């Protein structure tokens, strides 16, 4: 994991439009699952900041859009949206275009812009208040980082891999969020 983490870190500092030439499926699956674990750990490591922000009363985390969505849709509808529709739509919009930038500087700018847009689009999950706007870089930091990880795997392995990573990430988060409902 340390090797891939270092590779991702170096890549995010200086993204390039170069596909990984190693087409070996087991190599790609190993990297895929390592990046999935890194993505999940990123959320776990950042989540105490959200708890602190909520505890200090800066924002009401119970007004998060997912709370409302989980009340109004069936588990199947939630699954279809979060694990199939959102990953396909978001990857087509935010990751598919990045390899169209052929010049190094344009690619780097495009990569960062799409990662930031992906992150900041998720601010709509919160009820818009002055504090939400002020804290938005912190509130969407996990999505910005995940956008970088998704961009990394998209460039290295292809669009289908970023869709699969996004879907896997969302499916694990969905499973975790549904556990309390299953226990009650």
N, C-alpha and C positions, 0 to 999 in steps of 0.2 A: 504494500500500500504506500509505503514511503516513496518509492520510485515514481509511482503515478502522481502522488500528491506534489512532488517536486516538479514533475513535468507539467502538471496543470498550473502550478504557481508560475513557472517560467513562461508558460503560454499566455496566461492572463496578463503578465507584465508586457509581453510583446507578441500579440497574436499574429499568426501568419496563415496564409491560405494554402496550406500544404497537407494533402491527404497522407495518412499513414499507409505506406506501401505494403505492410504486412496484412494480407487478406485471410490469414489463418483464423478459422472460426473460434477455436478455443482461446487463442490469444485475445481476440476481440471480446469474447464473453467474459474472460477474466478481467479485462480492463473495464468493461461495461459494469460488472458487479462492484468493482472497486470504486468506480465513480459514483455509483448508486449509494454505496456506503458513505462515501465522502459527502455526498449531497445531504443525506439524512443526518449525519453528524454535524454538518454545518447548521442545520435547523435546530438541533439539540443544543449546540453550543451558544446559539444566539437567543434561544427562548428565555433564559433568565432575564435578559434585558427587557423583554416584553412583560414578563411578570412584574418586574420592578416599575416599569412605566405604568402598568395597570394599578399596582398597589399604591403608588404615589398619587393616583387619581388624575394623571395627565390625560389619559383616554379611557374610555369604557370599552374593554375588550369584548364585552358581551354584546355589543352592537356590531360585531363583525358579520359580514354578509353570509359567511358559512353557517352561522347560527340560524339565521332566517331561512336559508336554503334547506338546511336539514329538517326544518319544521314543515316546509311546504312541499317537499318532493319525496317520492318513495325511494327506498334504497336502490332499486334498479335504475330509476331515473338519475339519481345522484351518481351511481357507478357509470352509467353511459356518458353522462356529461363530463365528470372529472377524469375518468380513465380512458375514454375514447375520444369524445368530441373536442374537449379543451386541448389535450395534447396534439391532436392532428391540426386543429385550427391555429393554435398558437405557434406550433413549429413551422407550419407553412407560412405564417405571417412574419414571425420574428427570426427564424433560423434559415429558412430556405433561401432568402435573398443574399445572405452574407457572402456566399462563394461567388456571387456575380461581380464582386469588387476585385478586379485583377491586379491593380497597382497596390503595392505594399501599404502606402500611407492611406489610401482610400479604404482598403480592407480593414486596417486597424481602426479607423474612425467608424466605419460601418459596424464592425464587431462590437465596439463599445456602445455605440448609439442604440443598436438593437438590444443589447443586454440591459441598458438603462431603461429603454422603453418598456421592455418586458417587465422589469421590476416595478416601474412607476405605474403601469396600467393596473397593478394589483392594489394600489392605494384606494381604488374604488371599492375594495372589500370593507373599508372602514367608513363609518359615518363621518362626513366631512365637517370638521371643526377646525378652529385655528390651531389647536395643539396637534391635530393629525397632520395638518399641512406643515407645521414647523418640524414635527418629528418624522416626516415622511421618509427621509433618507434612512433612518434607523428602522422604521416599520417595514420598508420594502427591501432592506439589505439582504434577507435570505433569498428573495426572488431575483435580485440583481446577481448575486453569486451563483444561484442555480442557472440563471440565464447564461452566465459565463461558462459553467460546466456543460450545459446543453450545447452552446456554441462550439466548445472544444470538441465534443464527441461528434457533432454534426460535420465539422470540417475534417476531422481525422478519419471518421468511419462512414459518414454519409447521413442523409436526412432520416432514413428509416431508423437509424440507431438513436438519434435524438428524440424521435417520436416515442420509441420504445422506452428510453430512459425516463422521459417525461411521464409516460403512462405508468411505468413501474413506481416511480416516486409518488405520484398522485394516488396510486392504488394502496400503497403502504400507509400513506397519511389518511386515506379514507377508512381503511381497516382500523387504524388506531382510533379515529374519531367515532367509529360506530361501536366500539367495544362497550362504552357505558350504556348504550341503548340495548345491547344484547344482554347485559347483566341485570337490567331493571325489569 
